[in-house]
């Protein structure tokens, strides 16, 4: 089972726990044009590993190997993030099945669901919570 953790709690964990890390599973296009979590105040950078490969959006067959290559181990507390929390939940579940016991989903992701005008980033998620982020 993978717990959904509110973004503010993730930010607190990343600041307090040296073994806590954010893995952003969105695509290159999203990292470039939408933005990234900014973990500099915690002395960290997000780990960028796509769960699905743009533009076909097939599952990244090397995802787990890339997670290990990034230096993440079963001792880490890994917070998976995507746009709204769907892809990141799938990635977290795969990581748990592969032997990473401390995996969590960032609830509502980076931008959350769209508002009444169809805009993301206003209702829920990392950006809506006013947490640090930056354009690439």
N, C-alpha and C positions, 0 to 999 in steps of 0.2 A: 504494500500500500504506500502511496506517495501523498504526503500532506500538502495542501495549498497554504502557503504562508503569505500574509499580507506584505506588500512591498516595504512598508516602514519597518516591519520586523526583520525583513531580509537585510535592509540597510543597517540596522542595529547589530545584527549578527555578523555582518561582514566587517564592521568596525571593531567589534569586540573579540572575535574569534580568529586567530591566525590560520586556522584550518578551514575557514569558510571562504567559499569562492562562488562567484556568479558565472554561469556558463550561458552565453547568449546563443540560442540555436536558430536565430533568424537567418536570412540570406544576406549575401554581400550587398545586394541592392538595398535592403532594409537598413543595414548598418550604415551605408553610405548616405542615403537620402532621408532617412527618418531620424537617425541619431542613435546614441549608445548611452548606457548607464555610465556615469562618471564615478569611479571608485578611487580617484586620486587621494581624497581626504583620508581614506583607509589604507593608503599605501599599496593599492592593488590596481590591476587592470582587469576588465572582464575577459574571460576566455571566449573566443569567437569560433564556434564550430557549428556549421549548419546541420540541422536535422534532415532537411530536405534540400535538394540541389536545384537551384534556379537555372533555367526557366521551366524545365519539365516537372519539377517538384517531386521527383522520386526520392525515396528515403536514401540518405547518405550511407552507403554500405561500409564506409570506413569510420563511421562516427565513434564507435567504442575505441578503436585503435587511436584515433585522434585525441580522444579524452585522455587516454593513458600517455600519449606522446606529449600532451600539455603538462604532464607532471602530476596529474590528479591520481590519487590513490584511494583505497577504501577508507582511509582515516579522514579524508576530507569531508566536510559538510558542503554539499554541492547544491546550489540554488539555480534551477534551470529557468530561463526566461525566453519568451517569444513575444509576438505582438499582443496576443490576448489570453494566453495560457493553455492553448490546445496542443500545439506542437511540443511545447516544453514539457507538458505532462507525459506525452508519449516518449520523449527522450529520457525523462527521469525514470519512467517505468523500465525502459530498456537498460538503463544503467544499474538499477536495482537488480534486475535479473542477471546482469553480468558481474555482480559481486560488489557493487558500490552500495553499502547499506544506508548511508546518510544522504539521501537525495530528496529534494523538495521542489515543488512547483511554485513559482512566483505567481500568486493569485492575480488574475487580470493582466498579467504580462506588462509589457512596456507601455502600451497605449490603451488597453481595455477595449470594450465594445463601443460602437459608434453611438453618438448622441442623436437627438431628433433631427439634426441637420446632416447626419451622416459623417460627422467628424470624430475621429478618434483622439484620445489623449485628454479628454475633458471630464469624463465620468469616473473612470477608475484606472488603476495601473500606476506604474512607476512615475510617469510624467504628471498625471493628474494629482498624485500625492505630493508633488512639489519636490521630489527627490533629485539629487544631482544627475544631470545628463548633459551631453554635448553633441554637437554635429561633428561628423568625422572630417 
